[in-house]
Amino acid sequence: MSTSAPSLLLSGEQLDRRLEELLQQKRFSPPAHFAATARGRGAAPDVLAESDQAAFWAEQARTLHWDTPFASVLDESNPPFYTWFADGTLNVSYNCLDRHVLAGHGDRVAFHWAGEEGEQRAITYAELLRDVQRFANALKRLGVGKGDIVGIYLPMIPEVVVAMLACARIGAPHNVVFGGFAPEAVKDRMKVSAAKVLVTADGGRRKGKTMPVKAAYDAAGELDSLEHIVVVRHVGIDVPMRPGRDVFYDEILAAADDVCPAHPMEAEHPLFILYSSGSTAKPKGIVHTTGGYLTGVSSTHKLVFDLDSERDVFWCTADVGWVTGHSYIVYGPLCNGATSVMFEGAPDYPHRGIWWELIERYGVTVFYTAPTAIRACMKWGAEEPNVHDLSTLRVLGSVGEPINPKAWLWYHVVVGRERCPIVDTWWQTETGQIMISPVPGHTETKPGSACQALPGVVADVVDEKTGESVVQGQGLLVLKRPWPAMLRTLYGEDERYVKTYWSRFGPETYVVGDAAIRDQDGSLWIVGRIDDVINVSGHRLSTAEVESVIMTHAKVAEAAVVAQSDASTGQAIVAFVILRGELEGTPELEAEIREHVARYIGKISRPKCIVWIDELPKTNSAKIMRRLLRDIMEGRPLGDVTTLSDPAAMADLARRVAAAQ
Ligand code: PRX
């Protein structure tokens, strides 16, 4: 359906013209060469009757290895506490490793790992299985048993996968914390989950710089629950080790036995906790379980990426510390016996063409990244990808935030060379698995739309007051049927789980927290969050968490944090700050507060700019009117300010914002 024959390797004005031309096209049919053989060609995502959904997931679940086959599929007797396959038992690490080795695929590469400084390691399924068994034994010797929580705070190195699967093998739920989070934030997350062991590294590398990780963690203070810290020697720097508590990963691995049988776990046994930001300062410990989660991630990994484990080389550029890494670097691909790429570094180090170089080197066929990264690559120019052979690519994926049509088209033309279907995948930490996405080879795509719910998923757009379906137009995105990889609760906070997701329209409707538009064809367009969650570069951050950290700064009296649209990161954080006493806002103080946030949460939470103010706009009942702050930042007309306690203050505020930009 292209308006003219696609030409390859465009750049400069020619590329701009092609993008303009395609911008008019609006719809993209599955490429004929792809549709003929695609896995999804028989899948009609919208035709499953409600009664068939559970049966559909049961069929997917049966592709796994069960030690005890399940008879019960979905138990809906106590909504919203749903269970899946509850009377079955299985082991996730067995499904991800032993199964493939026993089938004769031990020599298949599980990960092509590329280090920042050009190091390369290929790790086969057999090698991974050996290390996982050893590390599982080592964890047992450290006193970790079924149900004990193990914290993991590691860079993007193969040991992170070993640690996760070793936990799964012995039924110890892991709590992985993104390597970019500050040690203080890690300590908090270890504390609330009462972690018994933390697996971390001597140090990390970022764009050529080395920084201590273990020592920084130590400096954040003691935790009673933490009995041991396991240290992976990654960058080779000196590490303070406390005798009796701290051990080196390589030493305990070398001392451990090679064989650790995979114990069957109940399907509902927790596999991991992953902390995610919510609308309060306290992060939510999202709990995922064994059987349903593995069913959801393995089946969507196959369908959405048209995966063929014999042929494909899959690369998801996320960090394992986020749910995308859990589901589509570790569990989905390994369960499917796929070969993946894992890259330690940033997309612009050692140079801005490194991603394309790696795609060419490993013959990547399926590439999955975030819109922010695509926008950065756009800025760096088509010349970078154009000098590489990207002809192996078949499917391109996007995740984490809405993708603007311009970025979608650039991805399509410059990276996909107009041959590869794009899957814009919508999901969340809570959903565990992709929920809304085109099926490549089946769905007609529209740049900017995540299209349709996948088979077995029932998504709806509803009126925010009545809960009635909005046939065409904007409303709240909800999920109306349970799905296997759904979160089961918030760790230790059942009530918060019910209140956050299931209270608005009753315990059978999961309220996502996003607004969406349904167009005339029924395609879904995700608009963004409706709560106080900010999405910076596809990373979910809580305004309340950033505010509460800013308020711990000695010179700050009050703060309010809002999102502002940003051309490269999607959204950016803006902080409105009232200083104590007679203090004046200065660039030095701005830098100090930004660093304060980086220190307590992580660099990604650092406000892009700080606006110094004397007063925050508040209602007569003293609630901060964030809507007004957002409107000011977006340059929108202010609308109704009559409920403000001091309407005149808004003009002054607008002046200060202009001065801060
Ligand atoms: O607002 C949606 C946005 O990211 C949120 C979930 O964030 P998190 O739990 O960190 O998981 C991110 C990766 C799965 C959603 O509520 N989001 C995610 N994917 C998309 C998206 N927004 C628009 N389009 C997407 N494809």
Residues whose N, C-alpha, C, O or C-beta is under 5 A from the ligand:
A	BS01	PRX	T324 S398 V399 G400 E401 P402 D424 T425 W426 W427 Q428 T429 E430 A450 V512 D514 I526 G528 R529 G538 R540
